[in-house]
Amino acid sequence: MKKLLSVLLLFSLLFVGSAFSENDIRLGGLKGPTTMGLVKLIEDNESGNLTQKYDFTMAVSADELVPKFINGEMDIIAVPTNLASVLYNKTNGGAKLLGIGATGVLYIVQKGGEKISTLKDLKGKTLYATGKGTTPEMALNYLLDKEGLKLGEDVKVTWLSEPTEAIAKFALDEEALALLPEPFVTVAKTKVEGLESVISLDEEWKRLGDGSMLTTACVVARKDFVESNPEKVEQFLKDFFSSVEYVNANLDEAAKLVEKNGIVKAPIAKKAIPFCNLTALTKDDMKLAAEGYIKVLFDQNPKSVGGSLPEDDFYYGVK
């Protein structure tokens, strides 16, 4: 009997292991807006409706994906754009930016008090915010500087460890302001009466008119994978574009897929998706959008992009 059970267990393990083959693209993503645009691709992959297969892994933290990417255990990952630059530098040019998956998801939100409508209106105000020393702080600092304001002087910030803390602060402060990312903005609106989004950092960045964007999320691939699998990469970009297009155009169905993948509940996702600025920028459009953003981060903290600016070979499909 024990021998029979052992044989059955071995058979089951072999069967499960065969669900994906070595020819499948090993794709990873983070729970959040970084992966929201990929949920249709994930669904069609599970249903066998795509021309190529993906072995998809969802991660809570980039720390789960980065070592696998560097070690060659992941082919393509959806991560913050500055992390793609870090990977490029860490692997001596071994990472290729394939596309931008989302532009700005950062918003200034307000509850009560004198109405804020421009960044200049923030002078003399205090914001609750998360992300000290990371891209939210650097993006806000850059945009305020363009308006002649200094973060920490003209605009004070009370730094918090996570967005849920800001939501708790709103309950105690009748004239609170905060810098929050989606989908936490949508979550906050369900919990705090009178809360509204008053400034989109994405729109403020675009208003500068230099062609760059607040490129929050991207898809990045290993250079050796790209060079060895050009047809697979091109098909992935088609699947990527189709998925993002579907998510933006079919909110009800897409929201269900977002919940199915454990990102946020469907009612929140339905309201948040239009404000996550999901996109599928590739090639020249991708480079124009990302290059200026990476330069802004580099100028404030070179370590945030890996210590140096990526060379042109970082941008896939750009001659």
Secondary structure by P-SEA (a helix, b strand, c coil): caaaaaaaaaaaaaaaaacccccccbbbbccccccccaaaaaaaaaacccccccbbbbbccccccaaaaaacccccccccaaaaaaaaaaacccccccccccccccccccccccccccccccccccccccccccaaaaaaaaaaaaacccccccccccccccaaaaaaaaacccbbbbbbcaaaaaaaaaccccccccccaaaaaaaccccccccccbbbbbaaaaaacaaaaaaaaaaaaaaaaaaaacaaaaaaaaaaaccccaaaaaacccccccccccaaaaaaacaaaaaaaaaaccccccccccccccccccc
